[in-house]
Amino acid sequence: MIKAIKQKGIVNKDGKIELQSPELQEGTEVEVIILVTSSDTDTTEYLLSTEANKRELLEAIDRVEKQEKLITITPEKWHEKYSI
């Protein structure tokens, strides 16, 4: 069985990342996956990262530019339907 433990950490200037997990016993084998969070993420680059995403995005931009097949909703309707 795989147990997931989520932690956040900061990379030190020497590139070292230190994590502590008291719930794990010494000698326990673990696999670490590092997900880098950054405010510099280029959303457009991500959206264009696959051919399917690129095609969908470009088609959506084309529809907006041509004002075709658009769905409009008032703020009131949005709030009524999606407000939690």
C-alpha atoms as a printed R data frame, in Angstrom:
   type eleno elety resid chain resno       x      y       z
1  ATOM     1    CA   MET     A     1   0.000  0.000   0.000
2  ATOM     2    CA   ILE     A     2   1.254  3.472  -0.853
3  ATOM     3    CA   LYS     A     3   0.932  6.207   1.750
4  ATOM     4    CA   ALA     A     4   1.107  9.816   0.591
5  ATOM     5    CA   ILE     A     5   2.629 12.535   2.727
6  ATOM     6    CA   LYS     A     6   2.456 16.059   1.339
7  ATOM     7    CA   GLN     A     7   4.947 18.635   2.548
8  ATOM     8    CA   LYS     A     8   6.225 21.956   1.355
9  ATOM     9    CA   GLY     A     9   9.839 22.983   1.518
10 ATOM    10    CA   ILE     A    10  12.262 25.621   0.373
11 ATOM    11    CA   VAL     A    11  15.337 24.977  -1.734
12 ATOM    12    CA   ASN     A    12  18.456 26.263   0.023
13 ATOM    13    CA   LYS     A    13  21.050 28.269  -1.879
14 ATOM    14    CA   ASP     A    14  23.149 25.123  -2.359
15 ATOM    15    CA   GLY     A    15  20.165 23.317  -3.935
16 ATOM    16    CA   LYS     A    16  19.551 21.169  -0.866
17 ATOM    17    CA   ILE     A    17  15.977 20.330   0.129
18 ATOM    18    CA   GLU     A    18  15.412 19.036   3.632
19 ATOM    19    CA   LEU     A    19  12.199 17.301   4.667
20 ATOM    20    CA   GLN     A    20  11.305 15.816   8.024
21 ATOM    21    CA   SER     A    21   8.597 13.247   8.573
22 ATOM    22    CA   PRO     A    22   8.346 11.963  12.153
23 ATOM    23    CA   GLU     A    23   5.608  9.487  11.165
24 ATOM    24    CA   LEU     A    24   8.097  7.494   9.052
25 ATOM    25    CA   GLN     A    25  10.456  5.052  10.702
26 ATOM    26    CA   GLU     A    26  14.188  5.179  10.072
27 ATOM    27    CA   GLY     A    27  15.125  2.997   7.129
28 ATOM    28    CA   THR     A    28  11.737  3.276   5.442
29 ATOM    29    CA   GLU     A    29  12.138  3.299   1.659
30 ATOM    30    CA   VAL     A    30  10.398  6.290   0.073
31 ATOM    31    CA   GLU     A    31  10.050  7.791  -3.383
32 ATOM    32    CA   VAL     A    32  10.105 11.573  -3.628
33 ATOM    33    CA   ILE     A    33   8.456 13.581  -6.403
34 ATOM    34    CA   ILE     A    34   9.223 17.292  -6.502
35 ATOM    35    CA   LEU     A    35   6.611 19.646  -7.946
36 ATOM    36    CA   VAL     A    36   7.967 23.139  -8.454
37 ATOM    37    CA   THR     A    37   5.458 25.917  -7.873
38 ATOM    38    CA   SER     A    38   6.214 29.164  -9.592
39 ATOM    39    CA   SER     A    39   4.359 32.356 -10.327
40 ATOM    40    CA   ASP     A    40   6.411 32.555 -13.528
41 ATOM    41    CA   THR     A    41   4.523 29.671 -15.154
42 ATOM    42    CA   ASP     A    42   3.605 30.578 -18.702
43 ATOM    43    CA   THR     A    43  -0.012 29.482 -18.998
44 ATOM    44    CA   THR     A    44  -0.063 29.951 -22.763
45 ATOM    45    CA   GLU     A    45   2.979 27.700 -23.155
46 ATOM    46    CA   TYR     A    46   1.251 25.046 -21.068
47 ATOM    47    CA   LEU     A    47  -1.981 25.320 -23.066
48 ATOM    48    CA   LEU     A    48  -0.032 24.933 -26.293
49 ATOM    49    CA   SER     A    49   2.012 21.978 -25.003
50 ATOM    50    CA   THR     A    50  -0.033 19.326 -26.842
51 ATOM    51    CA   GLU     A    51  -1.468 19.366 -30.327
52 ATOM    52    CA   ALA     A    52  -5.014 18.757 -29.022
53 ATOM    53    CA   ASN     A    53  -4.784 21.668 -26.552
54 ATOM    54    CA   LYS     A    54  -3.222 23.905 -29.191
55 ATOM    55    CA   ARG     A    55  -5.995 23.127 -31.697
56 ATOM    56    CA   GLU     A    56  -8.760 23.739 -29.116
57 ATOM    57    CA   LEU     A    57  -7.218 27.013 -27.963
58 ATOM    58    CA   LEU     A    58  -6.702 28.338 -31.477
59 ATOM    59    CA   GLU     A    59 -10.255 27.351 -32.471
60 ATOM    60    CA   ALA     A    60 -11.630 29.122 -29.371
61 ATOM    61    CA   ILE     A    61  -9.648 32.268 -30.195
62 ATOM    62    CA   ASP     A    62 -10.976 32.138 -33.761
63 ATOM    63    CA   ARG     A    63 -14.594 31.819 -32.508
64 ATOM    64    CA   VAL     A    64 -14.152 34.829 -30.214
65 ATOM    65    CA   GLU     A    65 -12.617 36.920 -32.980
66 ATOM    66    CA   LYS     A    66 -15.482 36.001 -35.348
67 ATOM    67    CA   GLN     A    67 -18.105 36.291 -32.575
68 ATOM    68    CA   GLU     A    68 -19.425 32.833 -33.528
69 ATOM    69    CA   LYS     A    69 -20.804 30.023 -31.351
70 ATOM    70    CA   LEU     A    70 -20.330 32.000 -28.146
71 ATOM    71    CA   ILE     A    71 -22.204 31.296 -24.945
72 ATOM    72    CA   THR     A    72 -23.057 34.333 -22.862
73 ATOM    73    CA   ILE     A    73 -24.285 34.439 -19.294
74 ATOM    74    CA   THR     A    74 -25.110 37.357 -17.037
75 ATOM    75    CA   PRO     A    75 -23.285 37.760 -13.734
76 ATOM    76    CA   GLU     A    76 -26.596 37.154 -11.956
77 ATOM    77    CA   LYS     A    77 -27.173 33.839 -13.761
78 ATOM    78    CA   TRP     A    78 -23.559 32.813 -13.109
79 ATOM    79    CA   HIS     A    79 -23.947 33.499  -9.402
80 ATOM    80    CA   GLU     A    80 -27.299 31.708  -9.316
81 ATOM    81    CA   LYS     A    81 -25.891 28.616 -11.049
82 ATOM    82    CA   TYR     A    82 -22.328 28.383  -9.732
83 ATOM    83    CA   SER     A    83 -22.172 30.212  -6.436
84 ATOM    84    CA   ILE     A    84 -21.299 27.975  -3.517
